[in-house]
Amino acid sequence: MENNNWLQQLVMLGVGTTSLVAEKLRDASDDLVKDGKLNPEQAKVFVDDMMQQLKSEQGNWETQIQKQIKNVMQDLGVPRQSETDELRGRIDRLERQVRDLENKLWR
């Protein structure tokens, strides 16, 4: 499942990016507190709100990535798993029919 590996890597990239953004948000809020532009409680509320927003958007991001990958694969003509399974079943039936016909000819 190579495609799942790509998706996992993209999701991990998103998680890593979210972690980096969270760290930068905390640093920025700490700087605002040090400069006296925000009090510690306001900074905490700001960071918590932004983190909640990032977490909710991350789920949307993952869904969008899945849709984009599906569209790209479809555009490239990569068959879906169900299509591949159906073709394998048809090939198996045809091979069985050919064997049956060959067996009838050799009797």
C-alpha positions as a Markdown table, in Angstrom:
| # | Residue | x | y | z |
|---|---|---|---|---|
| 1 | Met | 0.0 | 0.0 | 0.0 |
| 2 | Glu | 2.4 | 2.6 | -1.2 |
| 3 | Asn | -0.3 | 5.2 | -1.5 |
| 4 | Asn | -1.2 | 4.9 | 2.2 |
| 5 | Asn | 2.5 | 5.5 | 2.9 |
| 6 | Trp | 2.3 | 8.8 | 1.0 |
| 7 | Leu | -0.8 | 9.8 | 2.9 |
| 8 | Gln | 0.8 | 8.9 | 6.2 |
| 9 | Gln | 3.8 | 11.0 | 5.4 |
| 10 | Leu | 1.6 | 13.9 | 4.4 |
| 11 | Val | -0.4 | 13.6 | 7.7 |
| 12 | Met | 2.8 | 13.5 | 9.6 |
| 13 | Leu | 4.0 | 16.6 | 7.8 |
| 14 | Gly | 0.7 | 18.3 | 8.9 |
| 15 | Val | 1.2 | 17.2 | 12.5 |
| 16 | Gly | 4.8 | 18.4 | 12.4 |
| 17 | Thr | 3.7 | 21.7 | 10.9 |
| 18 | Thr | 1.0 | 22.1 | 13.6 |
| 19 | Ser | 3.6 | 21.4 | 16.3 |
| 20 | Leu | 5.9 | 24.0 | 14.9 |
| 21 | Val | 3.1 | 26.6 | 14.6 |
| 22 | Ala | 2.1 | 25.8 | 18.2 |
| 23 | Glu | 5.7 | 26.4 | 19.4 |
| 24 | Lys | 5.9 | 29.7 | 17.5 |
| 25 | Leu | 2.6 | 30.8 | 18.9 |
| 26 | Arg | 3.8 | 30.1 | 22.4 |
| 27 | Asp | 7.0 | 32.0 | 21.8 |
| 28 | Ala | 5.1 | 35.0 | 20.3 |
| 29 | Ser | 2.7 | 35.1 | 23.2 |
| 30 | Asp | 5.5 | 34.9 | 25.7 |
| 31 | Asp | 7.2 | 37.8 | 23.9 |
| 32 | Leu | 3.9 | 39.8 | 24.1 |
| 33 | Val | 3.6 | 39.1 | 27.8 |
| 34 | Lys | 7.3 | 40.2 | 28.3 |
| 35 | Asp | 6.6 | 43.4 | 26.4 |
| 36 | Gly | 3.6 | 44.0 | 28.5 |
| 37 | Lys | 1.2 | 44.0 | 25.5 |
| 38 | Leu | -0.8 | 41.0 | 26.9 |
| 39 | Asn | -1.2 | 39.6 | 30.4 |
| 40 | Pro | -0.4 | 35.9 | 31.0 |
| 41 | Glu | -4.1 | 35.0 | 31.0 |
| 42 | Gln | -4.8 | 36.7 | 27.7 |
| 43 | Ala | -1.8 | 35.0 | 26.2 |
| 44 | Lys | -3.0 | 31.6 | 27.4 |
| 45 | Val | -6.5 | 32.2 | 26.0 |
| 46 | Phe | -5.0 | 33.3 | 22.7 |
| 47 | Val | -2.7 | 30.3 | 22.3 |
| 48 | Asp | -5.5 | 27.9 | 23.4 |
| 49 | Asp | -8.0 | 29.4 | 20.9 |
| 50 | Met | -5.4 | 29.2 | 18.1 |
| 51 | Met | -4.5 | 25.6 | 19.0 |
| 52 | Gln | -8.1 | 24.6 | 19.0 |
| 53 | Gln | -8.6 | 26.2 | 15.6 |
| 54 | Leu | -5.5 | 24.5 | 14.2 |
| 55 | Lys | -6.6 | 21.1 | 15.5 |
| 56 | Ser | -10.1 | 21.5 | 13.9 |
| 57 | Glu | -8.5 | 22.6 | 10.6 |
| 58 | Gln | -6.0 | 19.7 | 10.6 |
| 59 | Gly | -8.9 | 17.2 | 10.2 |
| 60 | Asn | -10.2 | 19.2 | 7.3 |
| 61 | Trp | -6.7 | 19.4 | 5.8 |
| 62 | Glu | -6.3 | 15.6 | 6.0 |
| 63 | Thr | -9.7 | 15.1 | 4.3 |
| 64 | Gln | -8.7 | 17.6 | 1.6 |
| 65 | Ile | -5.4 | 15.8 | 1.0 |
| 66 | Gln | -7.2 | 12.4 | 0.7 |
| 67 | Lys | -9.6 | 13.9 | -1.9 |
| 68 | Gln | -6.7 | 15.5 | -3.8 |
| 69 | Ile | -4.7 | 12.2 | -3.9 |
| 70 | Lys | -7.8 | 10.3 | -5.0 |
| 71 | Asn | -8.4 | 12.9 | -7.8 |
| 72 | Val | -4.8 | 12.8 | -9.0 |
| 73 | Met | -4.8 | 9.0 | -9.0 |
| 74 | Gln | -8.0 | 9.0 | -11.0 |
| 75 | Asp | -6.6 | 11.5 | -13.4 |
| 76 | Leu | -3.5 | 9.3 | -13.9 |
| 77 | Gly | -5.8 | 6.3 | -14.6 |
| 78 | Val | -4.8 | 4.4 | -11.5 |
| 79 | Pro | -7.6 | 1.9 | -10.9 |
| 80 | Arg | -9.4 | 1.8 | -7.5 |
| 81 | Gln | -8.9 | -1.3 | -5.4 |
| 82 | Ser | -12.4 | -2.5 | -6.1 |
| 83 | Glu | -11.8 | -2.2 | -9.8 |
| 84 | Thr | -8.6 | -4.2 | -9.5 |
| 85 | Asp | -10.3 | -6.9 | -7.4 |
| 86 | Glu | -13.1 | -7.2 | -10.0 |
| 87 | Leu | -10.6 | -7.6 | -12.8 |
| 88 | Arg | -8.7 | -10.3 | -10.8 |
| 89 | Gly | -12.0 | -12.2 | -10.3 |
| 90 | Arg | -12.8 | -12.0 | -14.0 |
| 91 | Ile | -9.3 | -13.2 | -14.9 |
| 92 | Asp | -9.6 | -16.1 | -12.5 |
| 93 | Arg | -12.9 | -17.1 | -14.0 |
| 94 | Leu | -11.5 | -16.9 | -17.6 |
| 95 | Glu | -8.4 | -19.0 | -16.6 |
| 96 | Arg | -10.7 | -21.6 | -15.1 |
| 97 | Gln | -12.8 | -21.6 | -18.3 |
| 98 | Val | -9.7 | -22.0 | -20.5 |
| 99 | Arg | -8.4 | -24.9 | -18.3 |
| 100 | Asp | -11.8 | -26.6 | -18.5 |
| 101 | Leu | -11.8 | -26.2 | -22.3 |
| 102 | Glu | -8.3 | -27.6 | -22.5 |
| 103 | Asn | -9.2 | -30.5 | -20.4 |
| 104 | Lys | -12.1 | -31.3 | -22.6 |
| 105 | Leu | -9.9 | -31.2 | -25.7 |
| 106 | Trp | -7.4 | -33.6 | -24.3 |
| 107 | Arg | -9.9 | -36.3 | -23.2 |
